Amino acid sequence: MNLWKKALQKKIKTCLTPLFPLEENDLELTQPPSLKMGDVALPVAFRLAKKLKKAPYQIAQLALSPLQTIEEVSKIELAGGGYLNLFLDRKKFIKKIFEGSPKKDSGAEEKKIIIEHTNINPNKAAHIGHLRNAVLGDTLARCLKYKGEKVEVQNYIDDTGVQVVDVVFGFLELEKKKLPEIQSIPAQLDDYCWDLYTRVSQYLQEQPEAQAKRNIYLKKVEKGEGDEARIAEYISRQIVQAHLTTMKRLGITYDVLPCESSILHLKFWEKAFQLLKGKEAISLAQDGPNKGCWVMPLAQRTEKEKVIVRSDGTVTYVGKDIAYQLWKFGLLGLDFYYEPFIEENGHTIWISTDQPTSYQVHFGGGSKVYNVIDTRQSYLQDVVVESLRLLEYHQQAENSIHFSYEMVALSPQSLKELGLQPPPGEEEKNFYEVSGRRGLGIKANDFLDQLEIKAYQEVNRRNPDLPEKSKKEIARQIACGALRYFMLKYSRNSLIVFDFDEALNFEGETGPYLQYTYVRIQSIFRKLKERTKIRVENLISLDKIDHLTLSTLSPQEKDEMWELIYFASHLDEEVLHSLSTLELSNLAKFTFNLCQKFNAYYHKYPILAEKDEQIQQWRIITIYYLQKTLATALELMGLPLPEKM
């Protein structure tokens, strides 16, 4: 709820408490269908009717007189058999929002919230599906921080998993390369391993007997033994560095990189295993297909049990994930050692290590955990939550949230622009799901490069005289905004069909349209400064608002100005709504609607051509407030704010 609504609710409570036995939920404030009916609706009479055994209309009549003493309310009307529709004093409201808000009082918890996102296997370059994960996770973190929460962003590094071992296998068995030769590869290692991983996958399909040797490599890597482990560590570190560089292009960063190797070598799994055994959450299968495995019983599932430890003693992915989740909640009584991985612009990204260091930093121990993982992993996430329940950590199970999302597909035109052909027999499809195994693997960097190229072409067309460096920077900002907004504007469990031209359109529901609206407002204020020699911030003051009268405006302009300001004032509420529903698309839609409302308003009510000083001042105030709100919304979604477009 907005701060002004909380303040209003508090005053309503003061007025009505002497008259009625109120509970917290009785004073919910709602929105009338139209601002002509009121700015805020108070359905308290309907809430109290059963309790007081009176008709809602009678109760509303009793409430009417005391509510009229609230100074921020200019008028109250009874409607719909008992609704109290409140009309706010518009000038006082506008003055209030320009006084500046106190520190947000939004119900933020003091405890830490952990968000785990991105989590790319460090065996090859990132692909476009990873971009949706990272954009969702980063925006979620931004919104929670804006709400006032203490947030820790983690990017889990699966540096001992099968995918990394496949690349190790490829270097040693297919290319006969040792560590020094791998270190001297001139190409970007994530790109090099992209092709190598494909070759290994094909080789293991054609030579299934080679999987036994690959499994030996897996055990060595998990134990941290031999050349295999040293190669795995080198590959992982280099590719993680490349992944972070890719994500930096979208303004995405992290606090800590917990590594799977650290989980294994610091005996996190052994501790988790003992906890699971102690609570009889797992048992050793004596017969059947899982004989010799440690399994977890699953209630209400087609699969009655899930393998946690294989019969050869290796731990499954979900087993390690259980240990990791216990650490996130601070339930293991163990922590990693840490060392800096990247230090840039005053921010350090830490990485876990199993070797003691002198750094006194600690991570984990959250009260709530969001795991941003695609819908295909829903089953495994359910297993992790079930493990918490079986361990009797019921509160942590409730606070272990799978932030799921659907995959990214490409339009036929986008596929063509990336130099790819549809698979045989699928030429007529409306979209193509990305799949490296089917020859439709698309690297994130290639994808971003193409976006920037197309954005540059548009910038160059519109601003041919700009310096080349400026054109490239603006193109980068537009490409980033286009991609981030496209990933956010759809419901998270909707399949996205990405199209370059649609995403980069300067009109319609796109990132560039939002950025263009912001740039347009900046341009208005720049021209205003050239004309008046005064910065717009200095044209606005509480004293000036005091001396303005709304009656200067025509009734139509007064209503349209109010609608725009009142709509913009709901940003905080929209952020909270997006968080409570876990639908960040709500924030995206709100911001798009805000831009539409501004463009419609300014088309009718320009600033620079207005001769009446009071009318011009009201318009400056309106658009200045909208600009600040829009800038905040764009920053929450991670869209850069260009100087020009």
CORLINDA-V22942 format. One record per run of one state. SS is the DSSP state (helix for helix, strand for strand, loop for the rest). FROM is the first residue (numbers start at 1). TO is the last residue. If there is no record, write none. Layout:
ss=(SS	SS)
from=(FROM	FROM)
to=(TO	TO)
This chain:
ss=(loop	helix	loop	helix	loop	strand	loop	helix	loop	strand	loop	helix	loop	helix	loop	strand	loop	strand	loop	helix	loop	strand	loop	strand	helix	loop	strand	loop	strand	loop	helix	loop	helix	loop	helix	loop	helix	loop	helix	loop	strand	loop	strand	helix	loop	helix	loop	strand	loop	strand	loop	strand	loop	strand	loop	helix	loop	strand	loop	strand	loop	strand	loop	helix	loop	helix	loop	strand	loop	strand	helix	loop	strand	loop	helix	loop	strand	helix	loop	helix	loop	strand	loop	helix	loop	helix	loop	helix	loop	helix	loop	helix	loop	helix	loop	helix	loop	helix	loop	helix	loop)
from=(1	3	17	24	28	29	31	35	38	40	43	44	53	56	68	73	80	83	89	90	100	112	117	127	128	148	150	155	157	158	162	175	179	184	189	207	208	224	226	249	256	258	259	260	266	268	279	282	285	294	298	305	310	315	316	317	329	337	345	347	354	368	373	375	391	394	399	400	404	408	412	418	431	434	436	439	443	444	463	468	490	496	499	500	505	511	533	536	540	542	547	550	553	555	569	571	582	585	605	613	637)
to=(2	16	23	27	28	30	34	37	39	42	43	52	55	67	72	79	82	88	89	99	111	116	126	127	147	149	154	156	157	161	174	178	183	188	206	207	223	225	248	255	257	258	259	265	267	278	281	284	293	297	304	309	314	315	316	328	336	344	346	353	367	372	374	390	393	398	399	403	407	411	417	430	433	435	438	442	443	462	467	489	495	498	499	504	510	532	535	539	541	546	549	552	554	568	570	581	584	604	612	636	645)
